[in-house]
């Protein structure tokens, strides 16, 4: 009887030892740099051109500009439009040689981005999904005030072979006019957006809510819902839906 009891105890101890060994086994460590590179390459594989951008240096920007108005939110090079690429080898070099860098994606070639205040974007996204409308990749950009945004990635309106046929839109947003767009910004030809994953001053970030696994939709399928959400978000008597949706018409 005692012998049998001893065998049971030894068996329990053995199982306990095995369990403890399993528990002590360190969990595989994540590779943030590898994950970042994979996300960037997935964007490039979808045809969206990338270029390096500034990054936070404490609460300041890594660029040399004193009082940078858009810290960690702008390209490194003034030639970002020609520098932007989908070349895998080049993006790998950038990502590995500039481990802190954010990246921008130049719009108007393959894709556009409809950029709205964060709260308006959350409301619009919920309505779009509830209505069964195809929504493509969506990113959330943290920040305070109007810097907190939601980015809806769409197909581009296209660049016609005949440049005279290019039709401008009052929603068009360019880097130098971003602060003048309190409502919806339409990033198309000549503009860019910060690409996830990105870090911002104040421990904010830019991250995917819906990644590049979702196809790019026609921007016009999202536009009405987004402009309505922006109008509701503004919520003031002197801002009609038109002035919120078309912020340059002031």
N, C-alpha and C positions, 0 to 999 in steps of 0.2 A: 504494500500500500504506500509506504514511504517512498519506495523507489519510483512508483508511478507518479506520485505527487511531485517528486524532484524533476522527473522528465517533463511534466506539464509546465513547471516553473521555468526550466531551462528553455523550453519551447517559447514561452511567453517573452522571456528575456531576449531570445534570438530575434523574434519578430519585432520587439521594441527597438533593438539595436539596428535592424534593417530600416525601420521607419525613421529613426533619428539620422541615419546616414543619408537617407533620401532627403530629409528636411534640411540637412546641413549643406547639401550640394548647392553651390551658388547658382542663382538664376542666370541665364545667359544675359550678358550686358547688351544694351541697345547701342547702336552705333549712330549717334545723331548726324555725324557728317555723311555717313553712307545713306541714311534716310533722306537727308536734304538733297543729296546729289540725285537720288532716284526720283524724287518729286520733280526736280528741275528737268531731268532727262525725259520724264513722261510728258511734260509740257512741250518740250522741243520735238518729241516724237509725234505729237499731235499737230505739228506745223507752226507753233507759235514761237516767234523769234525772241531771244533773250539777250540781255546785256547787263553787265555788273552795275550795281548801285551802291550808294553810300550806306553806312551802318552806324548804329549808335556808338558814341564814345562817352560813356556816362550819360548825362542828360543833354549832351551836345551831339553835333554831327561829326562824322569822321572827315568831312571835307575841310578845306582851309578857310572857308568863308566865315567871317565873323558875323554872328547873328544869323546864321542860315535860316531862312524862313520855312523850309521844309526839311528839317533834320532827318536823315536816314530814309528819305522818301524820293530821292532824285538820282538819276544816272551819274556815274562817275565821270563819263566823257561827254563833252558837248557833241561829239559825233555819234551819239547813241543810235541814231536812226540807221546809219550805215554800218555801225558795229554790230547791231543786233543780228543774231544768227540762230539757226537750228542745228548747227554742226555739233555732233556728239563729242568729238575729240576736243573741240574748243571749249565747250561748256564744262567738260571734265577738268580741263586745265584751269579754267577760271575758278571752279568750285574748290579745287584742291589747293591752288596757290593763293586764294583769297577766302579763307575759311569763315571769316566774319562778314563777308559782303552780302548785302541783299541783292536781289535781281529785279529788273523791270522787264516787262514784255511790251514791245512796240505794237500798237494797235493799228488797224486799218489795212493790214496786208492780208491776214487770214481771219482775224477776229476783231470784233469791237467789244467794248465793255460799257454796260449801263451801270452807272455809279450813283448810288442814292444814300441818304442818311441812314444810319444803321437801324433805327427804330422803324422807319418807313420800309426799309428792305425786309425786315423780319415779318411785318404785316403782309407785305406783298408776296413774299415767298410762301407764306401759309395759304394765302388765297389762291395763288397759282397752282400749287400742288393739290389743293382741295378741288379745284376746277378741272383737274386732269390735264393741265397744260404742260407740255414738255418743257422742262427747265433744264438748262445746261449746267456747266460748272458754276459754282457760287463761292465767293470768298468773303470773309469778314475781316475788316481792318479796324483794329482797336484804336482808341484815342479819346480825347476829350472834345466836347463840342462838335463842330462840323467835321473834325478829323475822324470821327467814328463813322465808318462807311460800310456799305455792303456792295460787292461787285458782282454783277451778273454778266458772265462771259457769253457772247453770242457770235454767230457768224457775222462777217463784215457786210456792210452795204455794197461793197465791191468798188473796185477802181476801174472805170471804163477805159478802153483803149484810147478813146478820144477824150482828152482832158477837159475839153469844153463842155462835155456832158456831165461832169462832176457836179452833183447838186449839194450845196451846203445846207446845213440845218442849224437853226438857232440854238440847238442843244449841244452842238459840237464843242468839245472841251479841249483846250490846248494847255500845255504846262504853265504858260505865263498867265492864264486866265482861270486857273482852278479855283482860287479863292473867291472869284466873282460868281461862282455857281453854287448858290446855297441849296438848290434842290437837286434835280436830276442832271447828271453830267453824261454826255455821250462821248466816250473816247473812241475816236475813229482815226482817220489818217492824220499823222503828225502829232499824235498823243501817245501816252503810255500809262500803265498802272504798275504798282508794286506787286510783285508776284509772291504767292506763298511758297515756302515758308519764309517769313521775314520778321526781323526784330525791330522794334521801335523804341525811342526813348521813353522812360517811365514804365518799363516792363510791359509795354503793349506789344502786340504782334499782329501779323497778317497770316491767316490760316484758312485752309479749305473747309467749307461746309459740305460741298459736293465737288468731287475732284474731276479730273479730266476724263474719267471713265464715262461721263455723260456727254452725248453729242451736242455740238453747238447749235442752238435754235435760231430761227429767224428773229432778229431783234423786235420786229413789229408785233410779234405774238406776245411780247412781255410789256410793251411800251404803255399801253393804256392802264394796266394794273399798277405799274410803277408810278406813273404820273398821278393817278388817283391817290395812291398811298402817300406820295410826297405832299399833295395838297392837304390831306388829312393830318399829316405830321406837322405841317406849318401851323395850322390851327389858329390863324389870326384873321380878323375880319378884313384887313386891308390886303391880304394875300389871297387872290383868287386862284383857282386851279391853273389858269393860264400863266400867271406870273410866277408860280412855283415851278411849273413844268418847263417854261421857257424863260429861264432866269436872265438871259441877255436882253430881253425885251423890257428893260426898266427905264 
